[in-house]
Each structure stands twice: as C-alpha cells, then as structure tokens.
C-alpha cells in the first residue's frame, strides 16, 4: 500500500495537476482572447468620443500598422519594433472576428502622430506628480538621483572619482537603489564614487510621452542626454536589474570603450536565434494560470486592451489606492515597491515590455559580443528561486561570455536577490567595481 501511495504522490498526482492546469489555462486564455477583442472596439469608440480620434493599436495587420507608423514616426521598423506587438496569438483575431465586428473601420481612422506630444490620455493619471514633466520645457530629460562622493576637499587631490549608473527593472524606479543600496554602501565607496540612479523613460518621475514607441534607441538616447553627456562621463560602471539589464547591455555596447564593468542582476537573456522575440515572450510570459506571478505577466504582456483596463484601475487612480494602503497599514510613507508599480502609463509599459524585453532578445548576442571584444568585465547575480527569469537565462549568458563572473544567491527570488540582503548585495557590487 505504501508503494502505491508513493507512486500516486510522485507520478500520477503531478501529472494530473499539470494536465488540469493546462486545460484550465486553455479555457481561460481563450476567453481572454475574446474579451480583448471586445475591449479593443470599446476603447476605439471611447477614445474617438473623448479625444476626437480612435486610438491606434496592434490588432490591425502588421503591414498596415507598418505603413501608418512610417508615415509619421521615424523608426527602423524591422530592427526597433518587436514582432511580438503584431504576432501575439489570438484565436479570434486569427479567425477574422476583428473584421466581422468592424474593427478595420476604426483601424483606418486611427492615427500615429509623430513627436513626443505632451498630453495624457483620458485613461492615464493626470495628477501633478505624473504630469510634472509636461511643464519642463521642450528638452525632455529623465529623472535622476545623483549621490555625490563625500570627499573632503583635501582628499580630492590625486584621486579619481568613479561613476556608476543604476538602471531599474520593469514597473520599478530609481527608488529600488536609492532607498536600499545607496545607504548600505561602505564609507570608502561613498567617498569616492558618484552614483546615478535613473528613472527610465516612461517610469517613475521620468517623462511618459504618449507618442513615443519606447524602443531601445529611445531609452538609450534618453540616458545619454540625461546622464552621460550632461555630466561628461568618460568612464563609468553599469548596474542593472531585470529589464534594465537589456538597456544596460545596449548602452554598454555603444560605450564599450568607456564602460569599466557591467553588473547584471537577473538578466532576461535568450540567444538571438530566429524568432528570438517570440521565444522571450513565451518563456517570460507563458500563457498559464499557475503560478499566479506567471499568470499576471502573461495577462499584461499578451492583452493590449485588457492591460489598459488594469492600468486604468491601478495607475489612473494610484493616489486613491495609496490612501487606502496608508489607512490599512497605518503608515505615513509607503514602501517604494507599492508606489513604483503604478508610476507608468499603459502605453509606456506596453511598448517597453515588447520593444525592450522581447525585442531586445534578438539584439543581445551582438551587445555581448561587442563587450567581449572590448574585454569589458561582466558580473552576473541571480537567485535560485527566481520565478520571473528562468534559470536558463543565466546558463545562456555564462556560455556566451566565458569570462563572466556569476554570483549565485541561494533561496533568493527576483526581488529578494536585492531586497532583504542589501549589505551583502552592496559587497557584491563593490567586488565587481574593485575586483574587475
């Protein structure tokens, strides 16, 4: 009897559970496919009523969308826009339901307006905090937090200040580093290193232009114009978490002679094979209902219009939610992980997800080859319980960059690889900056 029980627990039950999850996933995501089509038409109607024109989206055909963008936005369509924007599977779109419901009529009236237009959509938050950047003149700059070295004037003679640029991950901000890592660094680092924590384009307190496609080029150029050029950085280290790793590698490849080291925390790296962008989407946001974190990622990555509904509820009304959380927790200041998750628009998050995280997959091999050629030191940190970025990503990057140094953090997930171990993490960074 015990052998039979062991067989059930080790073989039969896991198989049945996996089958159950697969069947329920198919049912739920088929329903979501249909719901996303309906919400597409709903938003086009409402946008046309409230704003005078139907919103553009990626439910229309690839070639038609390509022609519309080329008319108004200067973009290298094949290299900068991810194919996942148009090639996401939707059973009802493939069956022609969009045409049947009259979506093409609205798609033909949708417009892509060039330039970083300074306005917010009716479904985006228009509070002073979220819209402050729109009043700062024509020269858009990222929000950055600069931590100057604490040298005494007499200590500056004969010493060279090191520069470090920090790039956060998806739906985060510079607070990830300024509130946790900066205070934990050693006195020696604080005295000799100049630290730049960046709010990436579309996140935190940085600009969130509606008529921007948030391509890799957009993100890199904004970092150049906000940090590297204004502060005249001739050399610097890079530290990046999750999505920020993709942008960091693009920036490092562009400035390979200036970068002294690149520290990647939980980098989503897949080899640049054929259909690499689709592979990245399917690996990072597989259409499954379990685990719940994966379901949330897939929901927001596959469904453009349902994702906009979530952003309308959470981001558009973030001040209300923050007041509720303060009442519940009885805290005057909320943790940055709570407030950062709403500091974006659906437009900025959607395009950054696809054009950087997914679209960047086809470019990362080239970035890494450039760094290897210039002998830039690469330091990788990951947690063994990361449920966001698969273990294969770290194996892949180690194979691609043979001299990369890898730090494995036991029992750490995608967030706790940094949070909760700030002192140890700071030591890892200091090792990367000094030992490389």
N, C-alpha and C positions, 0 to 999 in steps of 0.2 A: 504493500500500500504506500509506503514511503517513497519507493522508486517512482510509482505512478504520480504521486503528488509533486515530486521533483521534476518529472517530465512536463507536467502541466505548467509549473511555475517558470521553468527555464525555456521551454519550447513553444507550447501551444498558446499560452496566455499572451506573451509578447507579440506573436504572430497575429492573433485575433485583434489585439489592441491596434496594431499597425493597420490592419485591414479596415477596422472600424473608423479610424482617423482618416484614412484615405477616402472612404466612401462619403463620410460626412463633409470632408473638405470639398469634394467634387460638387455636392449638392449646394453647399453654402456659397461657393465661389461662382457657380452658375447663376444663382440668384443675384449675387452682387454684380455680375456682368450685365444682367438685365436692368438692375437698378441704376447702374452708372449711365446706361444709355438714356434712361428717362431723365436723370438729373442733368445730363448734357443739354437736352432740349429745354429743361426748366431754366437753367442758368442763361441760355441764349435769349430766352424770352424776357427774363427779368432784367438782364444786362441791357437789352435793347430798350426796354421801357424806362429804366432808371438812368442810363448813361448815353442813350441815343444810338448805340450800335451793339450788335451781338458780339459776344466775346469770342476770341479765337481759341481753338483747342486742337488736340491731336487725334480727334476721332475721324477727321477727314483723311483722304488718301495721302500717301507720302508725297507723291509728285505734285499734287495740288497745293499742299502745305509748303513744299519747297519753293514753288513759283511765287506764292504770296510773300514769303519771307524775303526772297531775293529782290522783290520789287521795292522793299522799304528798309530792310536791315542788312547791313554789310556783315556777312557771316560766311565762313567757309563751311557750307552745309555738310559736306561729306566727312570732314575731319572734326568739326566742332560740335555738331549736334548728334546726340546719341540716337542710334537706330531704335533704342527701346521706347522712344517717345511715340513712334508710329507702329512699331511691330509688337506691341503688347497684345497677347492673345485675349480675345473677347469673342465668345461663341456667337453672340447675337450680332456683333459687328461683322463677323465673317459670313453670317447668313444673310446679310443685307438688310437687317432691321433698321439701320440708320436711314437708308434710302426710303424704306417703306414708311417710316414715321415723319419723313420730311426734313431730316437734318440737313441734307445738302442745300436746301433752300436757305437755311440760316448760315451754313458754312460759306456760301457765296457772298453773303453780306458781312462776314467777319473781316476785320482789318487788322493788319500788323503795322503799327505806327512806329517808325524809326525814332531813335533817340531815347535818352533817359527821361521820359516825361515825368514831371513832378506832380503826381496825383495819386490818390489811393482809390481803389475800387470800393464800392458800397459795402462789400463783404469783408474788407480789411479794416483793421483798427485805425482810427484817425486821432487818437489821443495825442497830447503834447509830446509824450515820450517817444512814441512810434513815428510821429511825423516831424520831429525836430529837424531832421536832416534836410527837409524840403525848404527850409528857410535859411540855409547856409551858403547861398550864392550858387554860381554855376559850376564851380570846381568841386566835384564830389570827392570826398576823402573818407576813408574808413575811420571808425572809432578805434583808437589805440590807447593802451595804458602803458606809459613809459616809466620804468623804475630805474632812476639814475644811480650810478655807483656812489657809494657813501664814502668816497675817499676824502681824507683831509687834504687841504691844498698842498701841504708839504710832502704828502705821499705821492703826488701825481708825477713828480719828476722821474723821468726814465722808465715809467710804467706804461703799458699799453692796455687800453680798455677793450675787453671782449664784448661783442654784441651777440644777443640771442633773440631770435624771433619765434614766438609761440603761436601755433595755429590750432584752433579747437576743432572738434568734430561736429557732426550733424546735430542740429537743434540744440546747440550749446553756445557759449560765448567766451570772451576772454576771462570771465569770472572763474572758469574752470582752473585757470592757473593763478590768477591774482589773489584769489581767496584761499588757495590751498598750498600751492608750491612756493610762491614768492616768499611768504613768511617762514618757510621751512628750510630755505637755503642757508648754507653756512655763512658766517660772517665774512670769510675770505671771498666768497662769490659775490656777496652783496657789495663789497668794497671795490671789486674790480670788474664786474660785469654790468653791462647796460642791457636791461631786459625790455622787450617789446611784446606785449600781449595784444593780439589783433582780434577785433570782431570782424569776421569775414563778411563779404558783400552779401546783403540780404538777411543778416542775422544780428542779434544783439542790438546795439545802438548805431550800427552802420547803416548807410543808405539802402533802401529797398525799392529801387526804381521798377515801375510796372512794365515798362517797355525795354526790358533787358532780358536776354536769354540765359544769363548766368553760366556762360561757357567757361572752360578752363582759362581761356585767354582773358576773359573779363576778370576773373578772380586774381590771376597773376598780375595783370596790369594795375589793378587797384592796390595790391600790396606794394608794387613798385612805386606808384605815385604817392602812396601814403606813408611808406616807411623807408624803403631803400634810397630813393632819390632825395627826399626832403632831409633825411638825416645823414646823407652821403656815406652810406655804409660800404666800405671797401672789402670788408670781410665779416662773416657772421656765421653763427651756428643756427640750425633749424631744429625745432622740437614740435612735433605734431601728433595729434590723437585722431584715430579713426579716419573719417573723411578728410580731415586736414592733412593726412599723410599723402594723399594723391596730389593735392595742391602743393605741398611741400616738395615733392619729387619734381613736379613741373618747374617750380621756382628754382630748385637746386640745379636742375639740368640747364636752365637758362643762365644761371650764375655759377657754373661749375668751378670756375677759377677763383671765386670769392667765398664759396661755402667751405667751412672748415670741418663740419660734421653734420650729419642728419640723424636725428633720433626719431624713430617711428614707433608709436605706441598703438598696438592693434591695427596694423595696416591692412586694408582690404585689397590684397594683391592676387590677381589671377594672370597667368601667362597670356600674352597678347596673341592668342590664336584667332582663327576665323570665328566670327560671331562672339567675340570676347565680351562685348557689352551685354548681350543677351545672357551669356553664361553668368556674368556677375549679378545680373538681376535675379536670375533663377536660383543662384546659390545664396545670395544675401537676403532675398525676399521670396522664398519658395511659397507657393500658394497652398498653405497648410494652416489648419486652425490650431495646431498644437506644435510646439509650446506657444503660449499666448504672445510672447515677445515677437516671435516669428510671424504670427497672425497680424499683429499690429503693423509690422514692417511691410508685409505683403499688401495689406489693405491700403496703406498710404502710398505705396510705390506703383501698384497696378491700376488704381482707380483715380483718375484725374479729378473727376467731379465729386465723387464721394469724399475724397481727401479734402476738397474745398469745403464741403459741409462740416467736416471735423474742425478745420481751421476757423470757420465762421463761428462755431460754438465755443472753441477754446481760445483762439488768438484774438478774434474780434472783441471778445468780452473778457480779456485777461484780467482787467482791473477788478471786475466783479469776482472772478474766481480767486484772485489774490486776497480780496477782503474776506471771502468765505474761509480760505485756508488760515488766515490770521485769526479768525474767530475760533476755528476748530482747534488749532494748535496753541492759541493764546501767545503767539509770538509777534513782536512788532516788525521783525525782519525775517523774511522767509529765506530758506536755503536757495542758493543760486540754481540748483537743479530744477526747482519748481518754477522759478520765474523765467529761466532761459528757454524753456521748452515752448513758450508762446511768443518769443521775440523774433518772429519772422512772418512773412506772408505766405500764403499757399503758393503763389507764383514763384517766389524766390526759393522756397524749399523744394517744390516740384522740379524745377529746372536744374537746380544744383544737384539733387538726387540723381537725375538721369544724365545730365551732361558732364558731371564731375565723377561721381562714384561709379556709374555704369559706363559712361562714355570714356572715362579715363582709363578703363581696363585695357583698351586697345593701344594706349599710349605708354603705359608704364614700363614695358620692356625697353623702349627707346630711352626713357628717362634713366633707368637703372644702368643701361649700357654706357650712357654718357658719363654717369658718376663713376663707374668702374674704370673707364678710360682715363679720367682725371684723378683717379685714386682718392676720391672723396670717401671718408670713413662713414660707414652706415652702422647704426646701432639700433637693434630691434627689441622691443619689450612686449611681451604678451602674457595673458593669463590662461591657465589651463582650463578654466571653466567659462571661457568666453562663448556665449551663445549667439553673439551677433556676427562676429567674423570667424569663419571656420578655421580649424587647425591647419588645413591645407595651405592657407594663405602664408603662414609662417614658414612652412616647409618649402613652398614655392620660392619665397624671397631668399631663403638660405641657399637654394640651388642656383638661383640666378646671380646672387652676389656672394661668391665663395668666402670672401674675407669679412662678411658682415658678422658682427658680434651679436649674439642673441641672448637675452636675459629672460628666463622662464620663471614666472611668478606662480607658485602653486596656489590652488584654490582661489584664484582671483578671476573675476569676470570682466566684462568690457569696461565697466566703470571703476570697480574696486582695484583694478590694476594701478590706478592712481589714487582714488579716494580711499581714505582709511589707512593708507600707508605712505602718507606724504613725506615723512622723514626718509624712509627707505628709497622712495622714488627720487627724492632730491639727491640722495647719494648716487643713485644710478646715473642721473644727469651729470653730476659733477665728474663721475668716472668717464662718461662719454666725452665731455669737454676737455678734460685734462689728459686723459689716458690715450686719446686718439691723436 
